[in-house]
Amino acid sequence: MAKKTTFQSKINIKNKRAEHDFLLFDQYTAGLVLTGTEIKSIREGKASLVDTYCFVHRGEVWVKNMYIAHYQQGSYNNHVERRDRKLLLQSREIRKIQQTVKQPGFSIVPTLLHLNEKGLAKLDIYIARGKKEYDKRETLKEKEDRRDMSRAFKKSF
């Protein structure tokens, strides 16, 4: 019997601005259609989700403006750094996303790029609505209060 090995990944590329700028509602995990040099760069951790967003076009979900650095050992057929990449979701999920995004104020925001146990790149996306300025200040205040409470709790022991 052959032993089945699992892939251990420490690649978690986050979009830190997403939680600050948006109220996150429904989460979906989507696969990505990538070329050979793109997945190699992601495995090295050379990708970014800053200013990245998703959109639905002709019944398919696409991610736009996602940065994946050139692969160092890539040759003349290296990939384009910022190109539209197709997301792999089930058709019922795409229909649900499309219906929600048609409503005013809602958008699709990528939050986390990671590798699953098989070594495949996955992108966590959320249906989100933009926060107002006062909501952002309130969120920062709550986060600071939680941090202060945990510090006080640690000091007591």
PyMOL commands that set and color helices and strands:
alter all, ss='L'
color gray80, all
select helices_A, chain A and resi 16-21+36-43+91-102+133-156
alter helices_A, ss='H'
color red, helices_A
select strands_A, chain A and resi 12-14+22-32+47-48+53-57+60-64+67-68+85-88+106-115+121-130
alter strands_A, ss='S'
color yellow, strands_A
deselect
rebuild
show_as cartoon
